[in-house]
Amino acid sequence: MNSNLSNQIRRLRFEHDQMTQQELADKAGVTRQTIIAIESGKYAPSLPLAFKLAHTFGVSIEDVFQYDNEQS
Amino acid sequence: MNKFQRESWITLLLVVPIWAICGQLPILLIYVEGPKFLHLFSFACATMLGGLSWLLILFFNSKQKRKAKIEFDERDKSILIRSTLAGYVVLWIYFIAVCIYVWLTAPPDRSISVNVMPIVIVEGIAVFIFIQSFTTLIQYGRGGGNSEQ
């Protein structure tokens, strides 16, 4: 579990016409299980996948993922 | 549950027991009663049956109703690499442990039966696929394939 890595995927999905996890997974080229794991903070995606998710939402990578230095 | 989790469950619950039983029984028969044609023949048949138990995975996969667009991604790859590595490490530990055990329990003339080797190999394969499947399921359960150490 990455306690110092948080993400806004759930919020961004709902802001994008309540996009389902499966739709996001298909757009990012991963499985739904991976989206679930990322959303719940159990899996830290690779940099290319993080960029792909950000591009899917049309935002920058910092808008999707936040890294808290103080917790490390 | 994705394809690889399902495969791991099938391997853990069906393939490993079938392989271990099919592979072991004839070898134990040979070990106890000595090599006879019938035992060698049954060993060949049982090993084939054990080997064909992998077809169960194809059978259960064909029963899946809806095929997902993407069935394998970076997380699955990461999990697969880790579980294979875990299986490989445990396999070596198993071989070393078996060698030490055989060395310690060998009779005074230091000779061992030729039947020991097939038993060790068949069990080694069972150990490898068991550990690989088990660690795969553990990693999926824990979110799996976390790239951040």
Backbone of each chain as ProteinMPNN parsed JSONL, in Angstrom:
{"seq_chain_A": "MNSNLSNQIRRLRFEHDQMTQQELADKAGVTRQTIIAIESGKYAPSLPLAFKLAHTFGVSIEDVFQYDNEQS", "coords_chain_A": {"N_chain_A": [[0.851, -1.196, 0.0], [0.597, 2.207, -0.908], [1.04, 4.69, 1.095], [1.782, 7.287, 0.807], [1.079, 8.085, -1.694], [-1.503, 9.461, -3.388], [-4.647, 9.635, -5.192], [-6.903, 11.052, -7.65], [-8.71, 9.7, -9.134], [-11.259, 8.519, -8.872], [-12.926, 10.764, -8.413], [-12.441, 12.196, -10.773], [-13.469, 10.443, -12.665], [-16.188, 10.553, -12.148], [-16.649, 13.165, -12.768], [-16.359, 13.106, -15.448], [-18.777, 12.43, -17.028], [-19.694, 10.35, -15.376], [-17.957, 8.157, -15.766], [-17.378, 4.711, -16.158], [-15.45, 2.227, -14.349], [-14.639, 0.206, -16.051], [-14.81, 1.433, -18.564], [-12.831, 3.38, -18.32], [-10.647, 1.691, -17.953], [-10.553, 0.391, -20.442], [-9.952, 2.566, -22.085], [-7.467, 3.288, -21.112], [-6.036, 1.06, -21.558], [-5.753, -1.1, -19.801], [-6.633, -3.634, -17.322], [-9.829, -3.867, -15.609], [-9.484, -4.557, -12.973], [-7.0, -3.531, -12.386], [-7.474, -0.784, -12.461], [-9.181, -0.611, -10.277], [-7.396, -1.366, -8.247], [-5.556, 0.74, -8.417], [-7.162, 2.96, -7.854], [-7.886, 2.428, -5.212], [-5.517, 2.749, -4.006], [-3.776, 0.648, -3.739], [-2.039, -0.117, -5.635], [0.689, 1.224, -7.328], [0.854, 2.885, -10.29], [2.821, 2.5, -13.348], [4.946, 5.035, -14.827], [4.319, 5.581, -17.61], [1.667, 4.554, -17.664], [0.426, 6.179, -15.795], [0.583, 8.646, -17.108], [-1.009, 8.023, -19.293], [-3.499, 7.685, -18.091], [-3.909, 10.258, -17.159], [-4.014, 11.655, -19.583], [-6.304, 10.516, -20.609], [-8.258, 11.689, -19.041], [-7.803, 14.232, -19.767], [-6.214, 15.977, -18.312], [-3.415, 17.233, -16.312], [-0.7, 15.206, -15.073], [-0.239, 15.694, -12.398], [-2.683, 16.471, -11.512], [-4.019, 14.16, -11.285], [-2.496, 12.323, -9.776], [-1.043, 12.564, -6.545], [1.811, 13.13, -4.616], [2.875, 12.677, -1.376], [5.409, 14.023, 0.308], [6.038, 14.259, 2.983], [5.132, 12.103, 4.422], [6.869, 10.071, 3.875]], "CA_chain_A": [[0.0, 0.0, 0.0], [1.365, 3.439, -0.967], [0.333, 5.64, 1.939], [2.119, 8.657, 0.414], [0.61, 8.354, -3.049], [-2.972, 9.509, -3.462], [-5.103, 9.929, -6.555], [-8.237, 11.657, -7.797], [-9.337, 8.992, -10.253], [-12.709, 8.357, -8.64], [-13.575, 12.072, -8.629], [-12.339, 12.526, -12.199], [-14.393, 9.573, -13.409], [-17.555, 11.067, -11.989], [-16.718, 14.454, -13.479], [-16.398, 12.795, -16.885], [-20.037, 11.713, -17.325], [-19.749, 9.142, -14.554], [-17.26, 7.102, -16.506], [-17.223, 3.492, -15.346], [-14.069, 1.722, -14.237], [-14.359, -0.584, -17.255], [-14.562, 2.376, -19.66], [-11.502, 3.961, -18.094], [-9.667, 0.624, -18.191], [-10.444, 0.183, -21.895], [-9.269, 3.724, -22.672], [-6.057, 3.311, -20.673], [-5.383, -0.17, -21.996], [-5.464, -2.002, -18.673], [-7.821, -4.352, -16.862], [-10.625, -3.154, -14.597], [-8.895, -4.855, -11.664], [-5.876, -2.608, -12.187], [-8.068, 0.52, -12.117], [-9.664, -0.745, -8.892], [-6.21, -1.371, -7.37], [-4.975, 2.093, -8.408], [-8.107, 3.841, -7.152], [-7.851, 2.176, -3.761], [-4.162, 3.037, -3.518], [-3.035, -0.594, -3.497], [-1.057, -0.309, -6.705], [1.24, 2.453, -7.911], [1.05, 2.588, -11.719], [4.064, 2.951, -13.977], [4.842, 6.408, -15.333], [3.515, 5.626, -18.843], [0.24, 4.347, -17.378], [-0.042, 7.393, -15.111], [0.373, 9.648, -18.165], [-2.146, 7.591, -20.105], [-4.711, 7.989, -17.316], [-4.061, 11.719, -17.157], [-4.45, 12.048, -20.941], [-7.695, 10.067, -20.762], [-9.108, 12.7, -18.404], [-7.465, 15.541, -20.324], [-5.601, 16.823, -17.27], [-1.999, 16.917, -16.115], [-0.488, 14.052, -14.186], [-0.335, 16.141, -10.993], [-4.098, 16.562, -11.154], [-4.52, 12.805, -11.029], [-1.73, 11.712, -8.678], [-0.332, 13.458, -5.636], [2.796, 12.431, -3.77], [3.107, 13.41, -0.131], [6.793, 13.788, 0.738], [6.189, 14.289, 4.443], [4.813, 10.797, 4.999], [7.909, 9.09, 3.567]], "C_chain_A": [[0.888, 1.247, 0.0], [0.654, 4.509, -0.178], [0.626, 7.076, 1.506], [1.749, 8.993, -1.029], [-0.914, 8.318, -3.072], [-3.386, 9.84, -4.89], [-6.544, 10.43, -6.553], [-9.042, 10.947, -8.88], [-10.852, 8.874, -10.079], [-13.459, 9.662, -8.937], [-13.582, 12.419, -10.121], [-13.274, 11.671, -13.051], [-15.803, 10.128, -13.346], [-17.734, 12.415, -12.678], [-16.762, 14.258, -14.997], [-17.589, 11.872, -17.185], [-20.14, 10.378, -16.587], [-19.164, 7.935, -15.298], [-17.095, 5.87, -15.608], [-15.746, 3.073, -15.313], [-13.68, 0.937, -15.489], [-14.05, 0.325, -18.444], [-13.173, 2.999, -19.539], [-10.408, 2.934, -18.384], [-9.457, 0.407, -19.687], [-9.681, 1.33, -22.558], [-7.786, 3.742, -22.32], [-5.301, 2.056, -21.092], [-4.952, -1.08, -20.866], [-6.754, -2.734, -18.288], [-8.557, -3.533, -15.798], [-10.037, -3.365, -13.205], [-7.745, -3.899, -11.352], [-6.394, -1.217, -11.808], [-8.56, 0.503, -10.666], [-8.482, -0.641, -7.917], [-5.585, 0.024, -7.284], [-5.857, 3.039, -7.593], [-8.026, 3.684, -5.642], [-6.456, 2.368, -3.171], [-3.324, 1.804, -3.249], [-1.957, -0.823, -4.541], [-0.614, 1.049, -7.258], [1.539, 2.189, -9.382], [2.417, 3.056, -12.21], [3.851, 4.373, -14.501], [4.052, 6.486, -16.649], [2.019, 5.45, -18.593], [-0.349, 5.57, -16.679], [-0.323, 8.502, -16.134], [-0.86, 9.304, -19.004], [-3.464, 7.917, -19.394], [-4.982, 9.489, -17.311], [-4.568, 12.202, -18.512], [-5.908, 11.658, -21.176], [-8.663, 11.096, -20.176], [-8.84, 14.103, -18.956], [-6.905, 16.5, -19.296], [-4.122, 16.46, -17.133], [-1.861, 15.791, -15.083], [-0.607, 14.436, -12.708], [-1.788, 16.285, -10.542], [-4.689, 15.187, -10.827], [-3.827, 12.186, -9.814], [-1.019, 12.774, -7.849], [0.594, 12.629, -4.755], [3.097, 13.282, -2.545], [4.498, 13.063, 0.404], [6.916, 13.606, 2.243], [5.936, 12.939, 5.097], [5.94, 9.789, 4.805], [9.026, 9.08, 4.604]], "O_chain_A": [[1.818, 1.349, 0.8], [-0.239, 5.175, -0.701], [-0.157, 7.983, 1.786], [2.076, 10.073, -1.521], [-1.532, 7.286, -2.811], [-2.565, 10.274, -5.698], [-7.289, 10.252, -5.589], [-9.951, 11.531, -9.47], [-11.619, 9.099, -11.014], [-14.484, 9.664, -9.618], [-14.59, 12.874, -10.661], [-13.807, 12.145, -14.054], [-16.519, 10.17, -14.346], [-18.831, 12.762, -13.114], [-17.164, 15.159, -15.733], [-17.424, 10.706, -17.544], [-20.629, 9.394, -17.141], [-19.782, 6.878, -15.429], [-16.718, 5.987, -14.442], [-14.929, 3.505, -16.126], [-12.534, 0.996, -15.935], [-13.152, 0.039, -19.236], [-12.442, 3.126, -20.521], [-9.38, 3.256, -18.98], [-8.325, 0.257, -20.147], [-8.874, 1.115, -23.463], [-6.952, 4.157, -23.125], [-4.075, 1.997, -20.993], [-3.923, -1.75, -20.951], [-7.82, -2.486, -18.853], [-7.99, -2.636, -15.176], [-10.083, -2.47, -12.36], [-7.542, -3.509, -10.202], [-5.825, -0.552, -10.942], [-8.381, 1.47, -9.926], [-8.547, 0.063, -6.91], [-5.138, 0.444, -6.217], [-5.374, 3.809, -6.762], [-8.086, 4.658, -4.892], [-6.249, 2.17, -1.973], [-2.278, 1.89, -2.606], [-1.058, -1.64, -4.34], [-1.435, 1.898, -7.605], [2.389, 1.356, -9.696], [3.075, 3.886, -11.583], [2.72, 4.848, -14.603], [3.201, 7.363, -16.796], [1.197, 6.111, -19.229], [-1.49, 5.951, -16.942], [-1.33, 9.204, -16.042], [-1.644, 10.179, -19.372], [-4.422, 8.367, -20.021], [-6.123, 9.932, -17.441], [-5.449, 13.059, -18.58], [-6.652, 12.37, -21.851], [-9.736, 11.346, -20.726], [-9.567, 15.047, -18.645], [-7.104, 17.71, -19.4], [-3.641, 15.509, -17.75], [-2.79, 15.485, -14.335], [-1.017, 13.627, -11.874], [-2.087, 16.23, -9.349], [-5.728, 15.081, -10.174], [-4.473, 11.605, -8.942], [-0.474, 13.743, -8.376], [0.218, 11.583, -4.227], [3.512, 14.436, -2.65], [4.732, 11.956, 0.889], [7.792, 12.885, 2.72], [6.448, 12.654, 6.179], [5.975, 8.763, 5.485], [9.975, 8.306, 4.481]]}, "seq_chain_B": "MNKFQRESWITLLLVVPIWAICGQLPILLIYVEGPKFLHLFSFACATMLGGLSWLLILFFNSKQKRKAKIEFDERDKSILIRSTLAGYVVLWIYFIAVCIYVWLTAPPDRSISVNVMPIVIVEGIAVFIFIQSFTTLIQYGRGGGNSEQ", "coords_chain_B": {"N_chain_B": [[-12.742, -11.13, -10.608], [-9.919, -11.798, -12.461], [-8.488, -13.278, -15.505], [-6.005, -14.455, -14.828], [-6.06, -14.749, -12.087], [-8.127, -16.577, -11.894], [-6.985, -18.73, -13.25], [-4.905, -19.294, -11.504], [-6.274, -20.147, -9.227], [-7.477, -22.474, -10.242], [-5.192, -23.938, -10.847], [-4.059, -24.201, -8.317], [-6.049, -25.6, -6.88], [-6.777, -27.789, -8.48], [-4.874, -28.612, -10.543], [-2.337, -28.912, -9.27], [-2.848, -30.913, -7.174], [-3.714, -33.055, -8.866], [-1.496, -33.431, -10.531], [0.484, -34.003, -8.628], [-0.518, -36.344, -7.414], [-0.961, -38.095, -9.627], [1.606, -38.181, -10.667], [3.12, -39.083, -8.548], [2.131, -41.522, -7.408], [2.628, -43.873, -9.153], [5.429, -43.759, -9.147], [6.026, -44.156, -6.486], [5.052, -46.736, -6.272], [6.86, -48.058, -7.919], [9.103, -47.556, -6.437], [8.58, -48.952, -4.097], [7.936, -51.593, -4.914], [9.691, -52.173, -6.87], [11.069, -51.781, -10.242], [8.79, -52.624, -12.643], [7.319, -53.659, -15.753], [4.596, -52.99, -15.895], [4.348, -51.068, -13.913], [6.067, -49.098, -14.855], [4.759, -48.47, -17.192], [2.33, -47.541, -16.176], [3.326, -45.342, -14.874], [4.117, -43.744, -17.037], [1.604, -43.273, -18.234], [0.19, -42.029, -16.129], [1.765, -39.783, -15.693], [1.384, -38.492, -18.103], [-1.365, -37.988, -17.892], [-1.36, -36.327, -15.656], [0.116, -34.215, -16.715], [-1.624, -33.41, -18.689], [-3.531, -32.218, -17.193], [-3.371, -29.533, -17.233], [-5.016, -28.763, -19.24], [-7.41, -28.302, -18.062], [-7.46, -25.651, -17.34], [-7.755, -24.363, -19.809], [-10.271, -25.352, -20.408], [-11.92, -24.255, -18.381], [-11.514, -21.573, -18.911], [-12.706, -21.328, -21.392], [-15.306, -21.39, -20.677], [-15.927, -18.9, -19.854], [-18.083, -16.146, -19.977], [-18.07, -13.456, -21.04], [-15.648, -11.935, -22.936], [-13.074, -9.936, -21.878], [-11.759, -6.795, -23.097], [-9.082, -6.214, -22.616], [-6.853, -8.393, -21.19], [-4.467, -8.717, -19.972], [-2.12, -6.822, -18.352], [0.272, -4.281, -17.256], [0.337, -4.642, -14.488], [-0.474, -7.303, -14.126], [1.652, -8.504, -15.448], [3.789, -7.797, -13.799], [3.027, -9.128, -11.456], [3.092, -11.754, -12.388], [5.842, -12.081, -12.965], [6.982, -11.769, -10.411], [5.756, -13.899, -9.011], [6.674, -16.104, -10.438], [9.37, -15.879, -9.973], [9.378, -16.264, -7.205], [8.486, -18.921, -7.116], [10.649, -20.125, -8.403], [12.787, -19.606, -6.666], [11.929, -20.958, -4.348], [11.861, -23.499, -5.413], [14.608, -24.055, -5.797], [15.45, -23.964, -3.137], [14.026, -26.12, -2.212], [15.227, -28.209, -3.714], [17.84, -28.115, -2.696], [17.332, -28.688, -0.012], [16.305, -31.27, -0.263], [18.533, -32.603, -1.304], [20.312, -32.376, 0.846], [18.87, -33.793, 2.748], [18.776, -36.371, 1.566], [21.49, -36.921, 1.497], [22.089, -36.975, 4.212], [20.535, -39.102, 5.075], [21.391, -41.253, 3.653], [22.457, -44.647, 3.13], [25.241, -46.471, 4.709], [26.947, -47.258, 2.576], [26.682, -45.177, 0.89], [24.97, -45.144, -1.322], [22.101, -44.435, -3.284], [18.65, -45.035, -4.187], [17.675, -45.301, -7.626], [15.189, -44.456, -8.08], [14.686, -42.269, -6.602], [15.292, -39.882, -7.863], [13.261, -39.374, -10.009], [11.06, -38.986, -8.293], [11.832, -36.736, -6.851], [11.984, -34.85, -8.907], [9.331, -34.779, -9.963], [7.929, -33.978, -7.674], [9.212, -31.551, -7.332], [8.3, -30.074, -9.538], [5.616, -29.924, -8.846], [5.842, -28.452, -6.482], [6.858, -26.035, -7.494], [4.746, -25.081, -9.21], [2.736, -24.881, -7.348], [3.698, -22.933, -5.512], [3.994, -20.782, -7.264], [1.318, -20.301, -8.084], [0.131, -19.82, -5.603], [1.515, -17.543, -4.623], [0.799, -15.785, -6.614], [-1.961, -15.476, -6.147], [-1.876, -14.374, -3.583], [-0.65, -11.924, -4.127], [-2.541, -10.698, -5.839], [-4.554, -10.471, -4.037], [-3.53, -8.609, -2.318], [-3.445, -6.33, -3.763], [-1.312, -6.221, -5.422], [1.687, -6.421, -7.455], [3.061, -4.033, -6.847], [4.785, -1.287, -7.818], [6.273, 0.43, -6.399], [8.783, 0.356, -4.038]], "CA_chain_B": [[-11.608, -12.052, -10.749], [-9.48, -11.825, -13.852], [-8.092, -14.56, -16.073], [-4.848, -15.046, -14.161], [-6.507, -15.188, -10.764], [-8.902, -17.812, -12.101], [-6.017, -19.782, -13.587], [-4.156, -19.638, -10.294], [-7.151, -20.954, -8.377], [-7.615, -23.806, -10.867], [-3.903, -24.613, -10.669], [-3.87, -24.513, -6.902], [-7.032, -26.559, -6.371], [-6.928, -28.988, -9.307], [-3.692, -29.073, -11.291], [-1.272, -29.373, -8.352], [-3.161, -32.239, -6.624], [-3.746, -34.087, -9.919], [-0.114, -33.661, -10.944], [1.227, -34.647, -7.532], [-1.014, -37.715, -7.215], [-0.683, -38.89, -10.826], [3.044, -38.342, -10.843], [3.765, -39.72, -7.398], [1.696, -42.895, -7.096], [3.396, -44.909, -9.848], [6.842, -43.718, -8.732], [6.081, -44.813, -5.182], [4.885, -48.173, -6.543], [8.155, -48.543, -8.417], [10.038, -47.44, -5.314], [8.289, -50.0, -3.109], [7.896, -52.946, -5.489], [10.73, -52.348, -7.894], [10.601, -51.441, -11.583], [8.185, -53.657, -13.498], [6.791, -53.014, -16.951], [3.28, -52.414, -15.601], [4.56, -49.848, -13.129], [6.656, -48.08, -15.743], [3.684, -48.074, -18.112], [1.38, -46.709, -15.414], [4.017, -44.072, -14.632], [4.015, -42.953, -18.271], [0.197, -42.86, -18.404], [-0.17, -41.087, -15.061], [2.475, -38.518, -15.93], [0.674, -37.835, -19.209], [-2.626, -37.472, -17.343], [-0.998, -35.172, -14.816], [0.52, -33.134, -17.62], [-2.801, -32.918, -19.413], [-4.433, -31.504, -16.285], [-3.323, -28.114, -17.61], [-6.144, -28.502, -20.139], [-8.521, -27.81, -17.24], [-7.431, -24.181, -17.4], [-8.366, -23.99, -21.09], [-11.693, -25.689, -20.322], [-12.612, -23.264, -17.544], [-11.448, -20.278, -19.595], [-13.669, -21.322, -22.494], [-16.635, -21.213, -20.081], [-16.129, -17.492, -19.515], [-19.143, -15.609, -20.842], [-17.7, -12.251, -21.774], [-14.206, -11.729, -23.031], [-12.68, -8.539, -21.682], [-10.904, -6.292, -24.178], [-7.689, -6.368, -22.188], [-6.784, -9.414, -20.14], [-3.117, -8.763, -19.407], [-1.515, -5.489, -18.374], [1.552, -4.173, -16.539], [0.202, -5.184, -13.131], [-0.451, -8.768, -14.263], [3.027, -8.883, -15.814], [4.588, -7.647, -12.585], [2.643, -10.224, -10.558], [3.587, -12.999, -12.988], [7.303, -12.126, -12.793], [7.274, -11.994, -8.991], [5.347, -15.238, -8.574], [7.591, -17.061, -11.07], [10.631, -15.758, -9.222], [9.165, -16.918, -5.91], [8.471, -20.36, -7.392], [12.018, -20.522, -8.757], [13.601, -19.567, -5.43], [11.495, -22.061, -3.487], [12.286, -24.736, -6.088], [16.029, -24.262, -5.47], [15.533, -24.306, -1.705], [13.517, -27.495, -2.13], [16.261, -29.122, -4.222], [18.961, -28.13, -1.739], [16.858, -29.4, 1.179], [16.207, -32.695, -0.607], [19.908, -33.116, -1.426], [20.861, -32.508, 2.21], [18.138, -34.89, 3.394], [19.239, -37.635, 0.972], [22.885, -37.097, 1.922], [22.105, -37.323, 5.637], [19.858, -40.382, 5.332], [21.941, -42.298, 2.778], [23.062, -45.772, 3.868], [26.696, -46.366, 4.858], [27.676, -47.378, 1.295], [26.415, -43.89, 0.209], [24.223, -45.325, -2.571], [20.66, -44.182, -3.163], [17.866, -45.661, -5.25], [17.497, -44.483, -8.84], [13.809, -43.953, -8.078], [14.615, -41.014, -5.845], [15.372, -38.732, -8.788], [11.952, -38.992, -10.557], [10.184, -38.464, -7.222], [12.286, -35.368, -6.549], [11.635, -33.97, -10.041], [7.863, -34.614, -10.01], [7.559, -33.138, -6.532], [9.756, -30.21, -7.599], [7.367, -29.386, -10.445], [4.413, -29.628, -8.047], [6.199, -27.358, -5.563], [6.986, -24.806, -8.284], [3.449, -24.544, -9.657], [1.975, -24.519, -6.142], [4.198, -21.648, -5.001], [3.68, -19.742, -8.255], [-0.111, -19.984, -7.996], [-0.148, -19.283, -4.268], [2.015, -16.16, -4.531], [-0.028, -14.981, -7.531], [-3.214, -15.144, -5.451], [-1.555, -13.454, -2.48], [-0.391, -10.585, -4.686], [-3.804, -10.108, -6.286], [-5.311, -10.134, -2.824], [-2.945, -7.432, -1.665], [-3.364, -5.235, -4.713], [-0.378, -6.821, -6.359], [2.605, -5.812, -8.408], [3.305, -2.65, -6.521], [6.085, -0.937, -8.374], [7.016, 1.259, -5.453], [9.304, -0.483, -2.958]], "C_chain_B": [[-11.184, -12.106, -12.217], [-8.94, -13.198, -14.241], [-6.979, -15.239, -15.267], [-5.158, -15.478, -12.731], [-7.249, -16.514, -10.888], [-7.968, -18.987, -12.398], [-5.245, -20.241, -12.36], [-4.984, -20.497, -9.355], [-7.281, -22.374, -8.923], [-6.322, -24.603, -10.662], [-3.735, -25.086, -9.236], [-4.783, -25.648, -6.442], [-7.093, -27.853, -7.171], [-5.624, -29.509, -9.896], [-2.617, -29.63, -10.359], [-1.619, -30.737, -7.74], [-3.137, -33.341, -7.684], [-2.325, -34.455, -10.331], [0.653, -34.429, -9.868], [0.803, -36.098, -7.368], [-0.647, -38.592, -8.423], [0.807, -39.156, -10.979], [3.679, -39.174, -9.753], [3.421, -41.187, -7.223], [2.509, -43.96, -7.826], [4.859, -44.938, -9.417], [6.999, -44.405, -7.375], [5.926, -46.322, -5.33], [6.204, -48.781, -7.0], [9.162, -48.576, -7.27], [9.861, -48.607, -4.339], [8.476, -51.392, -3.709], [8.962, -53.183, -6.558], [10.184, -52.073, -9.282], [10.081, -52.66, -12.355], [7.581, -52.926, -14.681], [5.47, -52.305, -16.652], [3.423, -51.088, -14.839], [5.128, -48.727, -13.99], [5.606, -47.542, -16.711], [2.692, -47.155, -17.395], [2.01, -45.349, -15.085], [3.895, -43.153, -15.851], [2.601, -42.404, -18.447], [-0.183, -41.786, -17.383], [0.514, -39.741, -15.261], [1.817, -37.747, -17.072], [-0.622, -37.207, -18.719], [-2.376, -36.221, -16.5], [-0.635, -33.975, -15.663], [-0.672, -32.524, -18.343], [-3.773, -32.163, -18.506], [-4.405, -29.996, -16.544], [-4.472, -27.753, -18.544], [-7.367, -27.997, -19.371], [-8.613, -26.289, -17.299], [-8.087, -23.712, -18.693], [-9.869, -24.233, -21.048], [-12.456, -24.619, -19.545], [-12.587, -21.873, -18.194], [-12.461, -20.196, -20.727], [-15.089, -21.127, -21.982], [-16.939, -19.749, -19.767], [-17.089, -16.857, -20.517], [-18.653, -14.445, -21.702], [-16.185, -12.087, -21.763], [-13.893, -10.244, -22.853], [-11.747, -8.114, -22.811], [-9.434, -6.527, -23.855], [-7.644, -7.358, -21.03], [-5.425, -9.455, -19.452], [-2.504, -7.373, -19.494], [-0.249, -5.48, -17.519], [1.501, -4.764, -15.132], [0.244, -6.707, -13.172], [0.963, -9.256, -14.573], [3.938, -8.843, -14.587], [4.31, -8.789, -11.61], [3.201, -11.545, -11.068], [5.094, -13.151, -12.782], [7.648, -12.442, -11.339], [6.93, -13.415, -8.557], [6.245, -16.313, -9.192], [8.932, -17.061, -10.341], [10.526, -16.456, -7.868], [9.179, -18.429, -6.067], [9.869, -20.884, -7.664], [12.911, -20.593, -7.513], [13.241, -20.749, -4.528], [11.916, -23.403, -4.09], [13.746, -25.052, -5.766], [16.205, -24.636, -4.011], [15.097, -25.755, -1.494], [14.592, -28.49, -2.586], [17.437, -29.235, -3.246], [18.57, -28.923, -0.49], [16.798, -30.904, 0.919], [17.604, -33.318, -0.687], [20.53, -33.334, -0.041], [20.211, -33.694, 2.926], [18.647, -36.254, 2.894], [20.662, -37.94, 1.437], [22.958, -37.564, 3.383], [21.53, -38.715, 5.902], [20.393, -41.509, 4.454], [22.568, -43.414, 3.619], [24.586, -45.659, 3.892], [27.469, -46.485, 3.541], [27.434, -46.163, 0.391], [25.696, -44.047, -1.125], [22.742, -45.046, -2.319], [19.946, -44.797, -4.354], [17.739, -44.719, -6.446], [16.096, -43.886, -8.891], [13.665, -42.628, -7.338], [14.539, -39.816, -6.793], [14.013, -38.371, -9.409], [11.003, -38.428, -9.518], [10.54, -37.004, -6.932], [11.861, -34.405, -7.66], [10.131, -33.705, -10.085], [7.396, -33.715, -8.86], [8.045, -31.698, -6.726], [8.838, -29.404, -8.499], [6.104, -28.986, -9.68], [4.672, -28.455, -7.097], [6.237, -26.028, -6.319], [5.614, -24.232, -8.653], [2.561, -24.167, -8.464], [2.402, -23.135, -5.649], [3.857, -20.516, -5.975], [2.21, -19.316, -8.16], [-0.447, -19.303, -6.677], [0.301, -17.823, -4.167], [1.252, -15.234, -5.493], [-1.303, -14.53, -6.82], [-2.975, -14.18, -4.294], [-1.376, -12.038, -3.025], [-1.664, -9.928, -5.204], [-4.633, -9.672, -5.081], [-4.82, -8.868, -2.164], [-2.837, -6.231, -2.609], [-2.346, -5.507, -5.791], [0.5, -5.928, -7.184], [2.914, -4.373, -8.118], [4.719, -2.249, -6.95], [6.922, -0.1, -7.416], [7.474, 0.421, -4.275], [9.396, 0.313, -1.661]], "O_chain_B": [[-11.986, -12.419, -13.097], [-8.93, -14.138, -13.446], [-7.012, -16.45, -15.052], [-4.593, -16.449, -12.227], [-7.038, -17.442, -10.108], [-8.139, -20.085, -11.869], [-4.965, -21.429, -12.196], [-4.482, -21.45, -8.759], [-7.207, -23.349, -8.175], [-6.359, -25.791, -10.345], [-3.323, -26.217, -8.978], [-4.357, -26.542, -5.712], [-7.421, -28.904, -6.621], [-5.302, -30.69, -9.769], [-2.051, -30.691, -10.623], [-0.784, -31.641, -7.771], [-2.61, -34.427, -7.443], [-1.99, -35.632, -10.465], [1.375, -35.381, -10.163], [1.644, -36.982, -7.202], [-0.099, -39.683, -8.266], [1.21, -40.247, -11.381], [4.655, -39.886, -9.99], [4.291, -42.005, -6.926], [3.034, -44.87, -7.184], [5.463, -46.007, -9.328], [7.963, -45.133, -7.138], [6.571, -47.095, -4.622], [6.612, -49.85, -6.547], [9.965, -49.502, -7.154], [10.829, -49.17, -3.829], [9.094, -52.263, -3.097], [9.096, -54.291, -7.077], [8.972, -52.122, -9.491], [10.827, -53.587, -12.67], [7.356, -51.717, -14.624], [5.244, -51.176, -17.089], [2.705, -50.123, -15.1], [4.731, -47.567, -13.875], [5.559, -46.35, -17.012], [2.272, -46.13, -17.933], [1.316, -44.334, -15.025], [3.611, -41.961, -15.727], [2.416, -41.23, -18.765], [-0.794, -40.773, -17.724], [-0.083, -38.69, -15.027], [1.702, -36.522, -17.027], [-0.953, -36.072, -19.061], [-3.074, -35.214, -16.614], [-1.032, -32.849, -15.365], [-0.736, -31.318, -18.58], [-4.723, -31.544, -18.985], [-5.307, -29.271, -16.125], [-4.863, -26.589, -18.637], [-8.247, -27.352, -19.941], [-9.703, -25.718, -17.305], [-8.883, -22.773, -18.681], [-10.651, -23.44, -21.574], [-13.499, -24.138, -19.987], [-13.529, -21.094, -18.042], [-13.014, -19.129, -20.997], [-15.98, -20.747, -22.743], [-18.077, -19.402, -19.451], [-16.938, -17.004, -21.729], [-18.802, -14.449, -22.924], [-15.543, -12.1, -20.713], [-14.395, -9.402, -23.598], [-11.043, -8.934, -23.402], [-8.654, -6.973, -24.696], [-8.318, -7.175, -20.016], [-5.256, -10.157, -18.454], [-2.381, -6.81, -20.582], [0.242, -6.531, -17.108], [2.487, -5.316, -14.643], [0.916, -7.335, -12.353], [1.417, -10.271, -14.045], [4.75, -9.742, -14.371], [5.231, -9.347, -11.014], [3.715, -12.355, -10.297], [5.567, -14.241, -12.458], [8.504, -13.283, -11.069], [7.692, -14.059, -7.836], [6.543, -17.318, -8.547], [9.541, -18.108, -10.124], [11.45, -17.145, -7.436], [9.793, -19.141, -5.272], [10.231, -21.967, -7.205], [13.688, -21.533, -7.345], [14.115, -21.446, -4.013], [12.283, -24.328, -3.366], [14.081, -26.204, -5.49], [17.003, -25.512, -3.676], [15.695, -26.505, -0.723], [14.834, -29.494, -1.917], [17.956, -30.326, -3.007], [19.354, -29.719, 0.027], [17.186, -31.708, 1.766], [17.826, -34.426, -0.198], [21.187, -34.345, 0.205], [20.873, -34.482, 3.602], [18.911, -37.161, 3.682], [20.991, -39.089, 1.734], [23.767, -38.42, 3.741], [21.964, -39.418, 6.816], [19.877, -42.625, 4.518], [23.134, -43.16, 4.682], [25.158, -44.839, 3.174], [28.531, -45.881, 3.396], [27.922, -46.121, -0.738], [25.799, -43.168, -1.981], [22.207, -45.384, -1.264], [20.552, -45.048, -5.396], [17.701, -43.498, -6.291], [15.837, -42.942, -9.637], [12.639, -41.955, -7.443], [13.806, -38.859, -6.543], [13.62, -37.205, -9.364], [10.232, -37.511, -9.802], [9.662, -36.154, -6.786], [11.432, -33.284, -7.388], [9.7, -32.561, -10.226], [6.578, -32.814, -9.05], [7.37, -30.748, -6.331], [8.614, -28.214, -8.274], [5.589, -27.878, -9.834], [3.824, -27.578, -6.933], [5.713, -25.021, -5.844], [5.351, -23.049, -8.438], [1.74, -23.255, -8.555], [1.56, -22.272, -5.399], [3.477, -19.423, -5.556], [1.898, -18.125, -8.157], [-1.208, -18.336, -6.638], [-0.444, -16.971, -3.683], [1.081, -14.047, -5.215], [-1.679, -13.359, -6.879], [-3.776, -13.276, -4.054], [-1.886, -11.074, -2.454], [-1.85, -8.724, -5.028], [-5.315, -8.647, -5.107], [-5.586, -8.142, -1.53], [-2.203, -5.23, -2.274], [-2.499, -5.076, -6.934], [0.115, -4.823, -7.566], [3.022, -3.564, -9.04], [5.71, -2.815, -6.489], [8.129, 0.056, -7.601], [6.647, -0.168, -3.578], [9.814, -0.224, -0.636]]}, "name": "protein", "num_of_chains": 2, "seq": "MNSNLSNQIRRLRFEHDQMTQQELADKAGVTRQTIIAIESGKYAPSLPLAFKLAHTFGVSIEDVFQYDNEQSMNKFQRESWITLLLVVPIWAICGQLPILLIYVEGPKFLHLFSFACATMLGGLSWLLILFFNSKQKRKAKIEFDERDKSILIRSTLAGYVVLWIYFIAVCIYVWLTAPPDRSISVNVMPIVIVEGIAVFIFIQSFTTLIQYGRGGGNSEQ"}
